[in-house]
Amino acid sequence: MKPLMFIIRLAAAAVSVAAISSQAAAQAEYPARPITLVVPFSAGGQFDFLGRLVASSMSKNLGQEIIVENVSGGGGNVGGAKVANAKPDGYTLLQYGGNLAIAKELTSNLAYDPVGSFIPVAPISIAPHVVLMNNSLPVKDFKDLVNYAKAHPDRINYATPGVGTSMHLTFEEIRELFDFPATHIPYRGGSNALNDLASGQVQLGIVAVAPALPFIQSGKIRALAVTGESRAPSLPDVPTISELGHQGFSSGSWAGIAVPKGTPQAIVDRLAKAVSAAINDPQVSKRLEELSFTPLQGASADLKARIDDEARRYGPIIAKLGLKN
């Protein structure tokens, strides 16, 4: 080998080794600075509450502050795209939910892949939905509701936080299972849906349990059923859909943590441990239970399985309803 060529190859190898050593050192000291957790919804909602609760506990475990940044819009896609295009170094995280798992089913020509652009880190929790009614409706329970809707097919409307949300798709599942008519009235967020339900603008609604509790406790609206595997701790007298005749039915709003594709595995593993520690933090678990969130144990493979299941479950419903835009 000619001396000059040998020197060039030796120099290239040295640069490569230096780059690998530098990357390994960066990963070993991770995290060396504050981390950003992008919550792809506005402040004050269920996802925002969950993100801030878990981020606070994760910060203690990681030894660095986690700054929650709300990036709303596009049903979560604006925040999702921001994280997808971030540097894959573990300093930009995404609070990932079922809305992103089905984003490709709902929206054409997305600028990013809402599944393939990320590495799932770990699941956080799932919260059931609750089927609600305005007290002016002349029914006393869910069975009465089904019979009333069948007898008055043009009188029942139901409110959700928006088209294609897990609440919308879940209610369509329920409506089909029990074979009763109802017209969907989409809102921009659960709070707006709850306000109109309480005032009688709509007869039925379906939202997460936590934001509905004050309305239920005030007597403005009544809870007819919850969609989780078991009864919600905060609504122990309200039956599940499974108890009402469709055994095994379970649905809810779930969330986890994801990072941009290309993030080193060592960093993914470090973050997964921090999520697990947060879920097992007694203060966090107590607060989650108070608001009917169920902690989800697991790591990357468990969150990936949940993402895949969501797409398989709701893809056909989205297609049947013609929701893609």
C-alpha positions as CSV (number, residue, x, y, z in Angstrom):
1,M,0.0,0.0,0.0
2,K,1.3,3.4,-0.9
3,P,2.3,5.5,2.1
4,L,-0.1,8.4,1.3
5,M,-3.1,6.0,0.9
6,F,-2.2,4.3,4.2
7,I,-2.0,7.7,6.0
8,I,-5.4,8.7,4.5
9,R,-7.1,5.5,5.6
10,L,-5.5,5.7,9.1
11,A,-6.7,9.3,9.5
12,A,-10.2,8.3,8.4
13,A,-10.3,5.4,10.9
14,A,-9.1,7.8,13.6
15,V,-11.9,10.2,12.8
16,S,-14.5,7.4,12.9
17,V,-13.2,6.1,16.2
18,A,-13.3,9.6,17.6
19,A,-16.9,10.1,16.4
20,I,-18.0,6.8,18.0
21,S,-16.2,7.7,21.2
22,S,-17.7,11.1,21.3
23,Q,-21.2,9.7,20.7
24,A,-20.7,7.0,23.4
25,A,-19.6,9.7,25.9
26,A,-22.6,11.9,25.1
27,Q,-24.9,8.9,25.7
28,A,-23.1,8.0,28.9
29,E,-23.6,11.4,30.4
30,Y,-27.3,11.7,29.2
31,P,-29.1,13.8,30.2
32,A,-26.6,16.7,30.4
33,R,-29.2,19.5,30.0
34,P,-32.9,20.1,30.3
35,I,-35.3,18.0,28.2
36,T,-38.5,19.2,26.3
37,L,-41.6,17.1,26.4
38,V,-44.0,18.2,23.6
39,V,-47.7,17.7,24.5
40,P,-49.5,17.9,21.2
41,F,-52.6,19.5,22.7
42,S,-53.5,22.8,24.5
43,A,-52.8,23.5,28.1
44,G,-55.3,22.5,30.7
45,G,-56.6,19.4,29.2
46,Q,-56.3,15.7,30.1
47,F,-53.1,15.2,28.1
48,D,-51.5,18.3,29.5
49,F,-52.3,17.3,33.1
50,L,-50.8,13.8,32.5
51,G,-47.7,15.2,30.8
52,R,-46.9,17.6,33.6
53,L,-47.5,15.0,36.3
54,V,-45.2,12.4,34.7
55,A,-42.6,15.0,33.6
56,S,-42.2,16.2,37.2
57,S,-41.5,12.8,38.5
58,M,-39.2,11.8,35.6
59,S,-37.2,15.0,36.2
60,K,-36.3,13.7,39.7
61,N,-35.1,10.4,38.3
62,L,-33.1,11.8,35.4
63,G,-31.6,14.7,37.4
64,Q,-32.6,17.2,34.8
65,E,-35.7,19.5,34.3
66,I,-38.3,18.3,31.8
67,I,-40.0,21.4,30.2
68,V,-43.5,20.7,29.0
69,E,-44.3,22.5,25.7
70,N,-47.9,22.6,24.4
71,V,-47.9,22.4,20.6
72,S,-51.6,22.0,19.6
73,G,-53.3,21.8,16.3
74,G,-54.2,19.3,13.6
75,G,-55.5,16.7,16.1
76,G,-52.0,16.3,17.5
77,N,-50.2,16.3,14.2
78,V,-48.6,19.8,14.6
79,G,-46.8,18.7,17.8
80,G,-46.1,15.2,16.3
81,A,-44.4,16.7,13.2
82,K,-42.3,19.0,15.4
83,V,-40.9,16.1,17.4
84,A,-40.5,13.9,14.2
85,N,-38.2,16.6,12.8
86,A,-36.2,17.1,16.0
87,K,-32.7,16.0,16.5
88,P,-32.8,12.3,17.7
89,D,-30.7,12.9,20.8
90,G,-33.2,12.3,23.6
91,Y,-33.7,16.0,24.4
92,T,-37.1,16.3,22.6
93,L,-39.8,13.8,23.7
94,L,-43.4,13.4,22.5
95,Q,-46.4,12.5,24.6
96,Y,-47.8,9.9,22.2
97,G,-51.4,8.9,22.2
98,G,-54.0,7.0,20.2
99,N,-54.8,10.1,18.1
100,L,-51.3,9.7,16.5
101,A,-51.6,6.0,16.0
102,I,-54.6,6.5,13.7
103,A,-53.6,9.8,12.2
104,K,-52.7,8.2,8.8
105,E,-56.2,6.7,8.7
106,L,-57.8,10.1,9.2
107,T,-55.6,12.5,7.3
108,S,-54.2,12.4,3.8
109,N,-50.8,13.8,2.7
110,L,-49.3,14.2,6.2
111,A,-45.9,15.8,6.1
112,Y,-44.5,13.1,8.4
113,D,-45.2,9.5,9.4
114,P,-47.1,9.5,12.7
115,V,-46.0,5.9,13.4
116,G,-42.8,5.3,11.5
117,S,-41.2,8.6,12.5
118,F,-40.9,7.6,16.2
119,I,-39.4,5.0,18.6
120,P,-41.9,4.1,21.3
121,V,-40.3,4.5,24.7
122,A,-42.9,3.3,27.2
123,P,-46.7,3.6,27.9
124,I,-47.9,5.8,30.7
125,S,-51.6,5.3,31.4
126,I,-55.1,4.8,30.0
127,A,-58.3,6.5,31.1
128,P,-61.8,5.3,30.3
129,H,-64.5,7.3,28.7
130,V,-67.8,7.9,30.2
131,V,-71.2,8.0,28.4
132,L,-73.2,10.9,29.7
133,M,-76.8,12.2,29.4
134,N,-78.5,15.5,30.1
135,N,-81.0,15.1,33.0
136,S,-83.9,16.3,30.8
137,L,-83.8,13.1,28.8
138,P,-86.6,10.8,30.1
139,V,-84.5,7.7,30.8
140,K,-83.0,6.3,33.9
141,D,-80.2,4.0,32.7
142,F,-78.4,2.8,29.6
143,K,-80.9,0.2,28.7
144,D,-83.6,2.8,28.8
145,L,-81.5,5.0,26.6
146,V,-81.2,2.4,23.9
147,N,-84.9,1.8,23.9
148,Y,-85.7,5.5,23.8
149,A,-83.3,6.1,21.0
150,K,-84.8,3.3,18.9
151,A,-88.3,4.7,19.6
152,H,-87.2,8.3,18.7
153,P,-84.6,7.9,16.0
154,D,-84.4,11.6,15.1
155,R,-84.2,13.0,18.6
156,I,-80.8,11.8,19.9
157,N,-77.6,13.8,19.4
158,Y,-74.3,13.0,21.1
159,A,-71.3,15.3,21.7
160,T,-67.6,14.4,21.5
161,P,-64.4,16.4,21.7
162,G,-64.0,16.2,17.9
163,V,-64.2,14.1,14.7
164,G,-62.0,11.0,14.8
165,T,-61.2,11.3,18.5
166,S,-61.1,8.1,20.5
167,M,-64.4,9.2,22.1
168,H,-66.1,9.6,18.7
169,L,-64.9,6.2,17.5
170,T,-65.7,4.5,20.8
171,F,-69.3,5.8,20.8
172,E,-69.7,4.6,17.2
173,E,-68.6,1.2,18.3
174,I,-71.1,1.3,21.2
175,R,-73.9,2.6,19.0
176,E,-73.3,-0.3,16.6
177,L,-73.1,-2.9,19.3
178,F,-76.4,-1.9,20.8
179,D,-78.0,-1.0,17.5
180,F,-79.4,2.4,18.3
181,P,-79.4,5.7,16.3
182,A,-77.7,8.9,17.3
183,T,-76.3,11.9,15.4
184,H,-72.7,13.0,16.1
185,I,-72.1,16.6,17.1
186,P,-68.4,17.3,17.2
187,Y,-66.9,20.0,19.4
188,R,-63.5,21.5,19.8
189,G,-62.5,19.9,23.0
190,G,-64.2,18.1,25.9
191,S,-65.0,21.2,27.9
192,N,-67.1,22.7,25.2
193,A,-69.0,19.4,24.7
194,L,-69.6,19.2,28.5
195,N,-70.9,22.7,28.7
196,D,-73.5,22.2,26.0
197,L,-74.5,18.8,27.4
198,A,-75.1,20.4,30.8
199,S,-77.2,23.2,29.3
200,G,-79.3,20.7,27.2
201,Q,-78.0,21.7,23.8
202,V,-77.3,18.0,23.2
203,Q,-78.8,14.9,24.9
204,L,-75.7,12.7,25.2
205,G,-72.0,13.0,25.3
206,I,-68.8,10.9,25.7
207,V,-65.6,12.3,27.2
208,A,-62.9,11.2,29.6
209,V,-63.9,10.6,33.2
210,A,-61.7,13.2,34.8
211,P,-63.2,16.4,33.2
212,A,-66.7,15.0,33.5
213,L,-66.5,14.5,37.3
214,P,-67.4,18.1,38.4
215,F,-70.5,18.1,36.1
216,I,-71.6,14.7,37.4
217,Q,-71.0,15.6,41.0
218,S,-73.0,18.9,40.6
219,G,-76.0,16.9,39.2
220,K,-76.0,18.7,35.9
221,I,-75.5,15.5,33.9
222,R,-75.7,11.8,34.7
223,A,-73.2,9.0,33.9
224,L,-74.7,6.0,32.2
225,A,-71.7,3.8,31.4
226,V,-67.9,3.7,31.4
227,T,-65.8,2.1,28.7
228,G,-62.9,0.6,30.7
229,E,-62.2,-3.0,31.6
230,S,-63.6,-2.4,35.1
231,R,-65.6,0.3,36.8
232,A,-63.9,3.7,37.3
233,P,-62.8,4.2,41.0
234,S,-64.3,7.7,40.9
235,L,-67.6,6.3,39.6
236,P,-68.1,3.0,41.4
237,D,-71.9,2.9,40.8
238,V,-71.6,3.3,37.0
239,P,-71.5,0.0,35.0
240,T,-69.1,-0.8,32.2
241,I,-70.1,-1.5,28.6
242,S,-68.9,-5.1,29.3
243,E,-71.4,-5.4,32.2
244,L,-74.2,-4.1,30.0
245,G,-74.0,-7.0,27.6
246,H,-70.8,-6.9,25.5
247,Q,-68.2,-8.8,27.5
248,G,-64.6,-7.9,27.0
249,F,-65.3,-4.4,25.6
250,S,-62.7,-1.9,26.6
251,S,-61.7,1.5,25.3
252,G,-60.1,4.7,26.5
253,S,-57.6,7.5,26.0
254,W,-54.1,6.2,26.4
255,A,-50.7,7.9,26.4
256,G,-47.0,7.1,26.3
257,I,-43.7,8.6,25.6
258,A,-42.0,8.5,22.2
259,V,-38.8,9.9,20.7
260,P,-37.7,10.7,17.1
261,K,-36.5,7.7,15.0
262,G,-32.8,7.4,15.2
263,T,-32.5,8.1,18.9
264,P,-29.8,5.8,20.4
265,Q,-31.1,2.7,22.2
266,A,-29.2,3.5,25.4
267,I,-31.1,6.8,25.6
268,V,-34.4,5.0,24.9
269,D,-33.7,2.5,27.7
270,R,-32.8,5.3,30.1
271,L,-36.0,7.2,29.4
272,A,-38.0,3.9,29.7
273,K,-36.6,3.4,33.2
274,A,-37.5,7.0,34.1
275,V,-41.1,6.5,32.9
276,S,-41.4,3.3,34.9
277,A,-40.1,5.1,38.0
278,A,-42.7,7.8,37.5
279,I,-45.5,5.4,37.1
280,N,-44.5,3.7,40.3
281,D,-44.0,6.9,42.2
282,P,-46.7,6.8,45.0
283,Q,-47.6,10.4,44.6
284,V,-48.1,10.0,40.9
285,S,-50.0,6.7,41.1
286,K,-52.3,8.1,43.8
287,R,-53.1,11.1,41.7
288,L,-53.7,9.0,38.6
289,E,-56.1,6.8,40.5
290,E,-58.1,9.7,41.9
291,L,-58.8,10.8,38.3
292,S,-59.5,7.2,37.0
293,F,-56.3,6.8,35.1
294,T,-54.9,3.3,35.1
295,P,-51.1,3.2,35.0
296,L,-49.7,1.1,32.2
297,Q,-46.5,-0.9,32.9
298,G,-44.2,-1.8,30.1
299,A,-41.5,-0.6,27.7
300,S,-41.0,0.0,24.0
301,A,-42.5,-3.2,22.7
302,D,-45.6,-2.8,24.9
303,L,-46.3,0.8,23.6
304,K,-45.6,-0.4,20.0
305,A,-48.2,-3.2,20.4
306,R,-50.8,-0.7,21.7
307,I,-50.1,1.6,18.7
308,D,-50.6,-1.3,16.2
309,D,-53.8,-2.5,18.0
310,E,-55.3,1.0,17.8
311,A,-54.8,1.2,14.0
312,R,-56.2,-2.3,13.5
313,R,-59.2,-1.5,15.7
314,Y,-60.2,1.9,14.4
315,G,-59.0,1.9,10.8
316,P,-62.1,0.0,9.6
317,I,-64.4,2.3,11.5
318,I,-62.8,5.4,10.1
319,A,-63.1,4.0,6.6
320,K,-66.8,3.0,7.2
321,L,-67.7,6.5,8.4
322,G,-65.7,8.1,5.6
323,L,-63.8,10.3,7.9
324,K,-60.5,10.7,6.0
325,N,-59.8,14.2,4.8
